[in-house]
């Protein structure tokens, strides 16, 4: 599994994007006002990658998700 943190403009961690296979990418994000937990975030992202999810990721995550997909294709050959 590979992962990366998503950060806001002030460089605070606000989410996680992970990949468990070349076409299995998951994400998690915390709401405004919530405190980000790296462990819990990674757990949620991994679950979404393995089980699939109907939840739409925030628009701000689209670049990070695309980058993770490209990275996972190179990593999981």
N, CA, C and O atoms as a GROMACS GRO file, in nm:
protein
  308
    1UNK      N    1   0.085  -0.118   0.000
    1UNK     CA    2   0.000   0.000   0.000
    1UNK      C    3   0.090   0.124   0.000
    1UNK      O    4   0.190   0.130   0.070
    2UNK      N    5   0.050   0.220  -0.080
    2UNK     CA    6   0.119   0.349  -0.081
    2UNK      C    7   0.016   0.456  -0.048
    2UNK      O    8  -0.103   0.441  -0.078
    3UNK      N    9   0.061   0.565   0.014
    3UNK     CA   10  -0.032   0.671   0.052
    3UNK      C   11   0.038   0.805   0.054
    3UNK      O   12   0.160   0.814   0.057
    4UNK      N   13  -0.043   0.908   0.052
    4UNK     CA   14   0.008   1.044   0.068
    4UNK      C   15  -0.098   1.127   0.139
    4UNK      O   16  -0.218   1.101   0.127
    5UNK      N   17  -0.052   1.225   0.213
    5UNK     CA   18  -0.143   1.314   0.284
    5UNK      C   19  -0.184   1.430   0.194
    5UNK      O   20  -0.105   1.477   0.112
    6UNK      N   21  -0.306   1.474   0.209
    6UNK     CA   22  -0.356   1.592   0.139
    6UNK      C   23  -0.350   1.707   0.238
    6UNK      O   24  -0.394   1.693   0.352
    7UNK      N   25  -0.297   1.819   0.194
    7UNK     CA   26  -0.279   1.934   0.283
    7UNK      C   27  -0.355   2.054   0.231
    7UNK      O   28  -0.380   2.067   0.111
    8UNK      N   29  -0.392   2.143   0.324
    8UNK     CA   30  -0.459   2.266   0.284
    8UNK      C   31  -0.356   2.374   0.252
    8UNK      O   32  -0.236   2.347   0.250
    9UNK      N   33  -0.404   2.495   0.229
    9UNK     CA   34  -0.312   2.604   0.191
    9UNK      C   35  -0.213   2.639   0.301
    9UNK      O   36  -0.105   2.691   0.273
   10UNK      N   37  -0.250   2.610   0.425
   10UNK     CA   38  -0.160   2.638   0.538
   10UNK      C   39  -0.072   2.518   0.571
   10UNK      O   40  -0.007   2.515   0.676
   11UNK      N   41  -0.072   2.417   0.481
   11UNK     CA   42   0.011   2.297   0.493
   11UNK      C   43  -0.032   2.204   0.606
   11UNK      O   44   0.047   2.122   0.652
   12UNK      N   45  -0.158   2.217   0.654
   12UNK     CA   46  -0.210   2.126   0.756
   12UNK      C   47  -0.269   2.005   0.687
   12UNK      O   48  -0.333   2.017   0.583
   13UNK      N   49  -0.248   1.887   0.745
   13UNK     CA   50  -0.304   1.765   0.689
   13UNK      C   51  -0.456   1.768   0.703
   13UNK      O   52  -0.509   1.791   0.812
   14UNK      N   53  -0.526   1.743   0.591
   14UNK     CA   54  -0.672   1.741   0.595
   14UNK      C   55  -0.729   1.612   0.538
   14UNK      O   56  -0.850   1.591   0.541
   15UNK      N   57  -0.642   1.524   0.485
   15UNK     CA   58  -0.692   1.400   0.428
   15UNK      C   59  -0.581   1.308   0.385
   15UNK      O   60  -0.462   1.339   0.396
   16UNK      N   61  -0.623   1.191   0.336
   16UNK     CA   62  -0.530   1.088   0.290
   16UNK      C   63  -0.581   1.031   0.159
   16UNK      O   64  -0.701   1.014   0.141
   17UNK      N   65  -0.489   1.001   0.069
   17UNK     CA   66  -0.519   0.927  -0.054
   17UNK      C   67  -0.426   0.807  -0.053
   17UNK      O   68  -0.305   0.821  -0.033
   18UNK      N   69  -0.482   0.688  -0.076
   18UNK     CA   70  -0.398   0.568  -0.075
   18UNK      C   71  -0.434   0.478  -0.192
   18UNK      O   72  -0.542   0.489  -0.249
   19UNK      N   73  -0.342   0.389  -0.226
   19UNK     CA   74  -0.364   0.290  -0.330
   19UNK      C   75  -0.318   0.154  -0.279
   19UNK      O   76  -0.210   0.142  -0.220
   20UNK      N   77  -0.400   0.052  -0.301
   20UNK     CA   78  -0.364  -0.084  -0.262
   20UNK      C   79  -0.335  -0.171  -0.383
   20UNK      O   80  -0.287  -0.283  -0.369
   21UNK      N   81  -0.363  -0.119  -0.502
   21UNK     CA   82  -0.335  -0.185  -0.629
   21UNK      C   83  -0.336  -0.076  -0.736
   21UNK      O   84  -0.370   0.039  -0.707
   22UNK      N   85  -0.300  -0.110  -0.857
   22UNK     CA   86  -0.288  -0.006  -0.959
   22UNK      C   87  -0.420   0.062  -0.994
   22UNK      O   88  -0.418   0.176  -1.041
   23UNK      N   89  -0.533  -0.003  -0.971
   23UNK     CA   90  -0.662   0.058  -1.002
   23UNK      C   91  -0.753   0.065  -0.880
   23UNK      O   92  -0.875   0.078  -0.895
   24UNK      N   93  -0.696   0.055  -0.762
   24UNK     CA   94  -0.776   0.060  -0.639
   24UNK      C   95  -0.724   0.174  -0.552
   24UNK      O   96  -0.631   0.156  -0.474
   25UNK      N   97  -0.786   0.292  -0.568
   25UNK     CA   98  -0.745   0.413  -0.496
   25UNK      C   99  -0.857   0.454  -0.402
   25UNK      O  100  -0.974   0.456  -0.441
   26UNK      N  101  -0.822   0.488  -0.279
   26UNK     CA  102  -0.920   0.534  -0.182
   26UNK      C  103  -0.878   0.667  -0.122
   26UNK      O  104  -0.762   0.708  -0.135
   27UNK      N  105  -0.971   0.734  -0.056
   27UNK     CA  106  -0.944   0.866   0.001
   27UNK      C  107  -1.022   0.882   0.131
   27UNK      O  108  -1.120   0.811   0.156
   28UNK      N  109  -0.978   0.974   0.213
   28UNK     CA  110  -1.054   1.017   0.331
   28UNK      C  111  -1.024   1.164   0.355
   28UNK      O  112  -0.914   1.211   0.327
   29UNK      N  113  -1.122   1.234   0.407
   29UNK     CA  114  -1.108   1.378   0.433
   29UNK      C  115  -1.176   1.410   0.564
   29UNK      O  116  -1.276   1.348   0.600
   30UNK      N  117  -1.123   1.508   0.637
   30UNK     CA  118  -1.189   1.550   0.758
   30UNK      C  119  -1.267   1.679   0.730
   30UNK      O  120  -1.230   1.757   0.642
   31UNK      N  121  -1.375   1.697   0.805
   31UNK     CA  122  -1.457   1.817   0.788
   31UNK      C  123  -1.388   1.937   0.851
   31UNK      O  124  -1.296   1.923   0.932
   32UNK      N  125  -1.434   2.054   0.812
   32UNK     CA  126  -1.383   2.174   0.877
   32UNK      C  127  -1.418   2.168   1.025
   32UNK      O  128  -1.529   2.129   1.062
   33UNK      N  129  -1.324   2.205   1.107
   33UNK     CA  130  -1.346   2.204   1.251
   33UNK      C  131  -1.308   2.074   1.318
   33UNK      O  132  -1.291   2.070   1.440
   34UNK      N  133  -1.294   1.966   1.240
   34UNK     CA  134  -1.252   1.837   1.296
   34UNK      C  135  -1.100   1.833   1.305
   34UNK      O  136  -1.029   1.904   1.234
   35UNK      N  137  -1.052   1.748   1.393
   35UNK     CA  138  -0.908   1.728   1.406
   35UNK      C  139  -0.868   1.606   1.325
   35UNK      O  140  -0.928   1.499   1.341
   36UNK      N  141  -0.770   1.619   1.240
   36UNK     CA  142  -0.728   1.511   1.153
   36UNK      C  143  -0.651   1.405   1.230
   36UNK      O  144  -0.561   1.437   1.307
   37UNK      N  145  -0.689   1.280   1.210
   37UNK     CA  146  -0.619   1.166   1.268
   37UNK      C  147  -0.558   1.084   1.155
   37UNK      O  148  -0.631   1.023   1.077
   38UNK      N  149  -0.424   1.082   1.145
   38UNK     CA  150  -0.360   1.006   1.036
   38UNK      C  151  -0.396   0.857   1.037
   38UNK      O  152  -0.416   0.798   0.931
   39UNK      N  153  -0.404   0.798   1.154
   39UNK     CA  154  -0.436   0.656   1.165
   39UNK      C  155  -0.577   0.627   1.116
   39UNK      O  156  -0.598   0.538   1.033
   40UNK      N  157  -0.673   0.702   1.166
   40UNK     CA  158  -0.812   0.683   1.127
   40UNK      C  159  -0.832   0.717   0.979
   40UNK      O  160  -0.906   0.647   0.909
   41UNK      N  161  -0.768   0.823   0.932
   41UNK     CA  162  -0.779   0.861   0.792
   41UNK      C  163  -0.728   0.754   0.699
   41UNK      O  164  -0.790   0.724   0.597
   42UNK      N  165  -0.614   0.696   0.732
   42UNK     CA  166  -0.556   0.590   0.650
   42UNK      C  167  -0.646   0.466   0.651
   42UNK      O  168  -0.661   0.398   0.549
   43UNK      N  169  -0.703   0.437   0.765
   43UNK     CA  170  -0.794   0.323   0.778
   43UNK      C  171  -0.917   0.341   0.687
   43UNK      O  172  -0.958   0.246   0.619
   44UNK      N  173  -0.975   0.460   0.686
   44UNK     CA  174  -1.092   0.488   0.603
   44UNK      C  175  -1.055   0.483   0.455
   44UNK      O  176  -1.127   0.423   0.375
   45UNK      N  177  -0.942   0.544   0.419
   45UNK     CA  178  -0.899   0.544   0.279
   45UNK      C  179  -0.872   0.403   0.229
   45UNK      O  180  -0.910   0.369   0.117
   46UNK      N  181  -0.809   0.321   0.310
   46UNK     CA  182  -0.781   0.183   0.270
   46UNK      C  183  -0.911   0.105   0.253
   46UNK      O  184  -0.924   0.027   0.159
   47UNK      N  185  -1.005   0.125   0.343
   47UNK     CA  186  -1.135   0.058   0.331
   47UNK      C  187  -1.207   0.097   0.203
   47UNK      O  188  -1.266   0.011   0.137
   48UNK      N  189  -1.203   0.225   0.167
   48UNK     CA  190  -1.267   0.269   0.043
   48UNK      C  191  -1.196   0.212  -0.080
   48UNK      O  192  -1.261   0.180  -0.180
   49UNK      N  193  -1.065   0.199  -0.072
   49UNK     CA  194  -0.991   0.142  -0.186
   49UNK      C  195  -1.025  -0.006  -0.203
   49UNK      O  196  -1.042  -0.052  -0.316
   50UNK      N  197  -1.034  -0.079  -0.095
   50UNK     CA  198  -1.060  -0.223  -0.102
   50UNK      C  199  -1.205  -0.256  -0.134
   50UNK      O  200  -1.232  -0.348  -0.212
   51UNK      N  201  -1.298  -0.182  -0.075
   51UNK     CA  202  -1.440  -0.215  -0.089
   51UNK      C  203  -1.514  -0.130  -0.192
   51UNK      O  204  -1.628  -0.161  -0.227
   52UNK      N  205  -1.450  -0.027  -0.239
   52UNK     CA  206  -1.521   0.065  -0.329
   52UNK      C  207  -1.608   0.159  -0.247
   52UNK      O  208  -1.637   0.131  -0.131
   53UNK      N  209  -1.648   0.267  -0.306
   53UNK     CA  210  -1.729   0.364  -0.234
   53UNK      C  211  -1.812   0.444  -0.333
   53UNK      O  212  -1.765   0.479  -0.442
   54UNK      N  213  -1.934   0.473  -0.294
   54UNK     CA  214  -2.021   0.557  -0.375
   54UNK      C  215  -2.005   0.705  -0.340
   54UNK      O  216  -2.059   0.791  -0.409
   55UNK      N  217  -1.931   0.733  -0.235
   55UNK     CA  218  -1.911   0.872  -0.192
   55UNK      C  219  -1.821   0.945  -0.290
   55UNK      O  220  -1.718   0.892  -0.333
   56UNK      N  221  -1.859   1.065  -0.324
   56UNK     CA  222  -1.778   1.147  -0.414
   56UNK      C  223  -1.672   1.222  -0.334
   56UNK      O  224  -1.704   1.283  -0.232
   57UNK      N  225  -1.547   1.217  -0.378
   57UNK     CA  226  -1.442   1.290  -0.307
   57UNK      C  227  -1.458   1.441  -0.326
   57UNK      O  228  -1.519   1.485  -0.424
   58UNK      N  229  -1.405   1.519  -0.235
   58UNK     CA  230  -1.408   1.665  -0.253
   58UNK      C  231  -1.335   1.704  -0.382
   58UNK      O  232  -1.238   1.638  -0.421
   59UNK      N  233  -1.380   1.809  -0.445
   59UNK     CA  234  -1.316   1.854  -0.570
   59UNK      C  235  -1.169   1.887  -0.550
   59UNK      O  236  -1.088   1.868  -0.640
   60UNK      N  237  -1.137   1.935  -0.432
   60UNK     CA  238  -0.998   1.972  -0.405
   60UNK      C  239  -0.905   1.850  -0.402
   60UNK      O  240  -0.783   1.866  -0.408
   61UNK      N  241  -0.961   1.730  -0.394
   61UNK     CA  242  -0.881   1.608  -0.390
   61UNK      C  243  -0.856   1.551  -0.530
   61UNK      O  244  -0.779   1.456  -0.543
   62UNK      N  245  -0.917   1.606  -0.633
   62UNK     CA  246  -0.911   1.544  -0.766
   62UNK      C  247  -0.768   1.533  -0.819
   62UNK      O  248  -0.732   1.431  -0.876
   63UNK      N  249  -0.687   1.636  -0.801
   63UNK     CA  250  -0.548   1.632  -0.846
   63UNK      C  251  -0.470   1.527  -0.768
   63UNK      O  252  -0.391   1.452  -0.825
   64UNK      N  253  -0.492   1.521  -0.637
   64UNK     CA  254  -0.421   1.424  -0.552
   64UNK      C  255  -0.461   1.281  -0.589
   64UNK      O  256  -0.376   1.192  -0.590
   65UNK      N  257  -0.588   1.259  -0.618
   65UNK     CA  258  -0.634   1.126  -0.656
   65UNK      C  259  -0.575   1.086  -0.792
   65UNK      O  260  -0.531   0.972  -0.810
   66UNK      N  261  -0.574   1.179  -0.886
   66UNK     CA  262  -0.514   1.151  -1.017
   66UNK      C  263  -0.364   1.121  -1.005
   66UNK      O  264  -0.314   1.029  -1.069
   67UNK      N  265  -0.295   1.198  -0.922
   67UNK     CA  266  -0.152   1.174  -0.900
   67UNK      C  267  -0.128   1.038  -0.836
   67UNK      O  268  -0.034   0.967  -0.872
   68UNK      N  269  -0.214   1.000  -0.740
   68UNK     CA  270  -0.199   0.870  -0.674
   68UNK      C  271  -0.225   0.757  -0.773
   68UNK      O  272  -0.157   0.654  -0.769
   69UNK      N  273  -0.322   0.774  -0.860
   69UNK     CA  274  -0.349   0.671  -0.959
   69UNK      C  275  -0.228   0.653  -1.051
   69UNK      O  276  -0.186   0.540  -1.077
   70UNK      N  277  -0.171   0.762  -1.099
   70UNK     CA  278  -0.052   0.754  -1.185
   70UNK      C  279   0.065   0.690  -1.110
   70UNK      O  280   0.138   0.608  -1.166
   71UNK      N  281   0.081   0.727  -0.985
   71UNK     CA  282   0.189   0.672  -0.902
   71UNK      C  283   0.170   0.523  -0.879
   71UNK      O  284   0.266   0.446  -0.880
   72UNK      N  285   0.043   0.481  -0.856
   72UNK     CA  286   0.016   0.340  -0.827
   72UNK      C  287   0.040   0.253  -0.951
   72UNK      O  288   0.084   0.138  -0.938
   73UNK      N  289   0.012   0.305  -1.070
   73UNK     CA  290   0.037   0.229  -1.192
   73UNK      C  291   0.186   0.202  -1.207
   73UNK      O  292   0.225   0.092  -1.248
   74UNK      N  293   0.269   0.301  -1.174
   74UNK     CA  294   0.414   0.281  -1.182
   74UNK      C  295   0.463   0.188  -1.070
   74UNK      O  296   0.553   0.107  -1.092
   75UNK      N  297   0.405   0.199  -0.950
   75UNK     CA  298   0.451   0.124  -0.834
   75UNK      C  299   0.411  -0.024  -0.840
   75UNK      O  300   0.493  -0.112  -0.813
   76UNK      N  301   0.286  -0.051  -0.875
   76UNK     CA  302   0.235  -0.188  -0.877
   76UNK      C  303   0.243  -0.246  -1.018
   76UNK      O  304   0.140  -0.262  -1.084
   77UNK      N  305   0.362  -0.278  -1.065
   77UNK     CA  306   0.377  -0.334  -1.199
   77UNK      C  307   0.357  -0.482  -1.200
   77UNK      O  308   0.366  -0.545  -1.305
   0.00000   0.00000   0.00000
